[in-house]
Amino acid sequence: MNNLILRAAALLLIFTTLSMSAGCKKSELECPPTVDTPPDGSRITVSGIVGVPSDVVISKLRAEITGFDWQVIATVEAEFVDNKGTLELPTEFEYEQLQKAVRDNDRDYEGHWRAMADDPDARVAALGDILAYNTEGKVVGRVFLTDWPGTGSSVGKSFIYYHYTDRPLSLSGTFGSFRHELSFAQGWNVYANRNLVADPGPGTILRTTSIAPDAPQFEWRFEPRK
C-alpha cells in the first residue's frame, strides 16, 4: 500500500511539473514575458512584421549601438529570411566605450538619462532604430515592437526599447515629459515608453521595465522611410 501511495505521489509531481512548464522556458518554470527576448536580452528575433507594403521586400535588418559621447560603438545586422531575422547583440564592451548613465544637469550631454540613479557611476549603451533594407541595400523603413495597433490613440500603449548597462541600475524621477521607473540588470534590458495621457506635459510618458506578461500581444510594426 505504501509503495502504491509513493508511486501515485511521484506521478502527480511529474504531471504537475510538466503542466507548469508546458509552453514555458526550459530553464525556468515560468511563462516568458510578452516581449520575446531571452533573459540577458542579447538576442532579438524580428518576425511577423505588420504593415509592410506589398511592393516592399525586406532582405536585411540593421541597427547601431551608441555609447560614449553618443558615438556608434557597434553595429548589428541580420539577414531577413522567411519573414524572420535575429539580431545578436554584443554582450561585452570596453568601459571606455560606454556612456555615463545619467546627466549631472540639463546642460550635461555626456550622460544618457536625465534621471536619478542609485549608482551614478554606471555606464550604458543604447540600441538605436532597427532599420529594414531591401535587396538593393537601400533603407526602406524601420521596425519597432509595440502593442499599439497602428491607428488611433497611443494612450496606454507601449513602445519597446533595448538598453545595456555594465551593472545593476535603477533610475527614478520625473524630468520633462518622462517619468522613470527603470530597474536594469547587468547586460541588455528591455524597457517601454508608455504614453499615459493624450496631451504632452511633465511626466506624461512613463519609462518602465515593468512590462506585464498579460498585456495585449506585442507585435513588430513597419514604418516606411523614403
ABEGO torsion letter per residue (X at the ends): XAAAAAAAAAAAAAAAAAAAABGBBAABBBBBBABBBBAAGABBBBBGBBGBBAABBBABBBBBBBBBGGBBABBBBBBBBGGBBBBBBBABBBAAABBBABBABAABAABABBBBBABAABBBBBBBBBBBBBAAGBBAEBBBBBABAGBEBABGBBBBBBBBBABBBBBBEBBEABBBBBBBBBEBBBBBBBBABABBEBGABBBBABBBAABBBBBBBBBBBX
